[in-house]
Amino acid sequence: MQAIQVEIHYDFSCPWCWIGQRNLAAALADSGVDAAVSMRYVPFGLNPSMPVEGQERRAYRTHKFGSWARSQLMAAQMTAAGLAAGTPFNYDKVLRTPNTRLAHRLMQLAPSRAEPRTTAALYRAIYTAYFAEGRDIGSLDTLVAIAAEHALDAGEVGAYLLSAAGNPEIDVARDRADKLGVQAVPAVVIDGNAISGAQPPAVFRHALRSAAQRKAA
């Protein structure tokens, strides 16, 4: 059977993307087609004008949502949603809102240096580092450390991120997403079928099994 093509349009600063990742992973495990899936991670920067060094989270969120109190209410709601999905949000540890472009560039490099399962683990680890551990995923040092934790060569990753490599691919990916009509993330495209939002595992499972049936036919 031909591989089922799955594209994940995401941003590491998007909490719903992390929940969507968890739900998709559950669907892959339950669907029985995990081994037949070819995964592609497509960056979709939500804050392209974010300073390279990111911003202090309280200042950024207060400006974006009108007050820190409103931001805290939204964080509490997100934390509750995360608990239901098995994704812990520890917003008290998150001090900065990052520019995620470096993290996206790392995900551009990973598939050429690691097996798919390792790349998937790295993808999950970046979310965990940010939302659960409060690490600054806009920092080169942080990303190099995470990459090294997943068997990538720290020196090679550091040199890559210090260069301009990966930037054109990110821009091309965003242009393609615009042409596909992707306006928000998460968005998962399974065998050409676009699914918007952090849908429950059952939605992804149905799409995966349907794709498998079409491939088998």
C-alpha positions as CSV (number, residue, x, y, z in Angstrom):
1,M,0.0,0.0,0.0
2,Q,1.2,3.5,-0.8
3,A,2.1,5.7,2.1
4,I,-0.7,7.9,3.5
5,Q,0.5,11.5,3.3
6,V,-0.2,13.5,6.4
7,E,0.7,17.2,6.7
8,I,0.6,19.0,10.0
9,H,0.4,22.8,9.7
10,Y,1.4,24.1,13.1
11,D,3.1,26.6,15.3
12,F,5.0,25.8,18.5
13,S,3.5,28.8,20.3
14,C,-0.1,27.5,19.6
15,P,-1.5,25.5,22.6
16,W,-4.2,23.9,20.4
17,C,-1.5,22.6,18.1
18,W,0.0,20.6,21.1
19,I,-3.4,19.2,21.9
20,G,-4.0,18.4,18.3
21,Q,-0.7,16.6,18.1
22,R,-1.7,14.5,21.1
23,N,-5.0,13.6,19.5
24,L,-3.5,12.8,16.2
25,A,-0.9,10.6,17.9
26,A,-3.7,8.7,19.7
27,A,-5.5,8.2,16.4
28,L,-2.4,6.9,14.7
29,A,-1.9,4.4,17.5
30,D,-5.5,3.2,17.4
31,S,-6.0,3.2,13.6
32,G,-3.6,0.4,12.8
33,V,-2.1,2.4,9.9
34,D,0.8,4.1,11.8
35,A,3.5,2.3,9.8
36,A,1.9,3.3,6.5
37,V,1.9,7.1,7.2
38,S,4.4,9.6,5.9
39,M,4.4,12.6,8.1
40,R,5.4,16.1,7.0
41,Y,5.6,19.1,9.4
42,V,4.6,22.3,7.8
43,P,5.5,25.6,9.7
44,F,2.8,28.3,10.1
45,G,4.2,31.2,12.1
46,L,1.4,32.9,14.0
47,N,3.6,35.8,15.1
48,P,5.9,36.6,12.1
49,S,6.6,40.1,13.5
50,M,7.6,38.8,16.9
51,P,11.1,40.1,17.8
52,V,13.9,37.5,17.3
53,E,14.4,37.4,21.1
54,G,10.7,37.1,21.8
55,Q,8.9,39.1,24.4
56,E,8.2,39.0,28.1
57,R,5.0,37.0,28.3
58,R,3.0,39.1,30.6
59,A,3.6,42.3,28.6
60,Y,2.9,40.6,25.3
61,R,-0.3,38.9,26.5
62,T,-1.6,42.0,28.3
63,H,-1.2,44.0,25.1
64,K,-2.7,41.3,22.9
65,F,-5.8,40.6,25.1
66,G,-6.3,43.9,26.8
67,S,-5.5,42.8,30.4
68,W,-3.4,40.3,32.3
69,A,-6.5,39.1,34.1
70,R,-8.1,38.1,30.8
71,S,-5.0,36.4,29.7
72,Q,-4.9,34.4,33.0
73,L,-8.5,33.4,32.5
74,M,-7.7,32.1,29.0
75,A,-4.7,30.3,30.4
76,A,-6.8,28.6,33.0
77,Q,-9.3,27.4,30.3
78,M,-6.4,26.2,28.2
79,T,-4.9,24.3,31.1
80,A,-8.3,22.6,31.7
81,A,-8.5,21.6,28.0
82,G,-4.9,20.3,28.2
83,L,-5.6,18.1,31.2
84,A,-8.5,16.5,29.4
85,A,-6.2,15.7,26.5
86,G,-3.2,14.7,28.6
87,T,-1.0,17.7,27.7
88,P,0.1,19.6,30.8
89,F,0.3,23.4,30.6
90,N,2.4,25.0,33.3
91,Y,1.9,28.6,32.4
92,D,3.4,29.8,35.7
93,K,6.8,28.6,34.3
94,V,6.4,30.3,30.9
95,L,8.1,33.7,31.1
96,R,8.6,34.5,27.4
97,T,6.5,34.3,24.3
98,P,9.1,33.1,21.7
99,N,9.8,33.8,18.1
100,T,9.3,30.2,16.8
101,R,11.2,30.5,13.5
102,L,14.4,28.9,14.8
103,A,12.3,25.9,16.1
104,H,10.6,25.6,12.7
105,R,14.0,25.6,11.1
106,L,15.1,22.8,13.4
107,M,12.1,20.8,12.2
108,Q,13.2,21.5,8.6
109,L,16.5,19.9,9.4
110,A,15.4,16.9,11.5
111,P,13.9,14.7,8.8
112,S,17.2,14.6,6.9
113,R,19.1,13.7,10.0
114,A,16.8,11.4,12.0
115,E,14.3,8.6,11.5
116,P,10.6,9.5,11.4
117,R,10.0,8.4,15.0
118,T,12.9,10.5,16.3
119,T,11.6,13.5,14.3
120,A,8.1,13.0,15.8
121,A,9.6,12.7,19.3
122,L,11.6,16.0,18.7
123,Y,8.4,17.7,17.5
124,R,6.6,16.6,20.7
125,A,9.6,17.6,22.9
126,I,9.6,21.2,21.7
127,Y,6.0,21.6,22.8
128,T,6.8,20.0,26.1
129,A,9.8,22.2,26.6
130,Y,7.7,25.3,26.1
131,F,4.3,24.6,27.6
132,A,5.2,22.2,30.4
133,E,8.7,23.2,31.3
134,G,8.7,26.9,30.5
135,R,11.9,26.7,28.4
136,D,12.6,29.5,25.9
137,I,12.2,27.7,22.5
138,G,13.2,30.8,20.7
139,S,16.7,30.4,22.1
140,L,19.3,28.7,20.0
141,D,20.9,27.1,23.1
142,T,17.6,25.6,24.2
143,L,16.9,24.2,20.7
144,V,20.4,22.7,20.4
145,A,20.0,21.1,23.8
146,I,16.6,19.6,22.9
147,A,18.0,18.3,19.6
148,A,21.0,16.7,21.4
149,E,18.5,15.0,23.7
150,H,17.1,13.3,20.6
151,A,20.3,12.1,19.1
152,L,21.0,14.9,16.7
153,D,24.5,16.3,16.6
154,A,24.6,19.5,18.7
155,G,27.4,21.1,16.7
156,E,25.7,20.5,13.3
157,V,22.4,21.8,14.7
158,G,24.0,24.9,16.1
159,A,25.8,25.6,12.8
160,Y,22.6,25.1,10.9
161,L,20.6,27.4,13.0
162,L,23.3,30.1,12.9
163,S,23.1,30.0,9.1
164,A,20.3,31.1,6.9
165,A,19.5,27.5,6.0
166,G,15.8,26.5,6.1
167,N,14.5,30.0,5.8
168,P,13.4,29.7,2.1
169,E,11.6,26.5,2.8
170,I,9.7,28.0,5.6
171,D,8.6,30.9,3.4
172,V,7.6,28.5,0.6
173,A,5.6,26.4,3.1
174,R,3.7,29.5,4.2
175,D,2.9,30.5,0.6
176,R,1.7,27.0,-0.1
177,A,-0.5,27.0,3.0
178,D,-2.0,30.3,1.9
179,K,-2.9,28.8,-1.5
180,L,-4.4,25.8,0.2
181,G,-6.6,28.1,2.3
182,V,-5.0,27.3,5.6
183,Q,-5.8,30.3,7.8
184,A,-5.3,29.0,11.2
185,V,-3.6,26.1,13.0
186,P,-3.6,23.3,13.8
187,A,-4.6,22.1,10.4
188,V,-4.0,18.5,9.4
189,V,-4.2,17.3,5.8
190,I,-4.7,13.5,5.6
191,D,-4.4,12.2,2.0
192,G,-5.8,15.5,0.7
193,N,-8.5,15.8,3.3
194,A,-8.1,19.0,5.4
195,I,-9.1,18.9,9.0
196,S,-9.1,22.1,10.9
197,G,-8.6,22.5,14.7
198,A,-7.6,20.1,17.5
199,Q,-10.2,17.6,16.6
200,P,-10.9,14.5,18.9
201,P,-8.9,11.4,18.1
202,A,-12.0,9.8,16.5
203,V,-12.0,12.4,13.8
204,F,-8.4,11.8,12.8
205,R,-8.8,8.0,13.2
206,H,-11.8,8.0,10.7
207,A,-9.8,10.1,8.2
208,L,-6.8,7.8,8.5
209,R,-8.8,4.6,8.1
210,S,-10.6,6.1,5.1
211,A,-7.3,7.0,3.5
212,A,-6.0,3.5,4.1
213,Q,-9.1,2.0,2.4
214,R,-8.6,4.2,-0.6
215,K,-4.9,3.3,-0.9
216,A,-5.7,-0.4,-0.6
217,A,-8.4,-0.2,-3.3
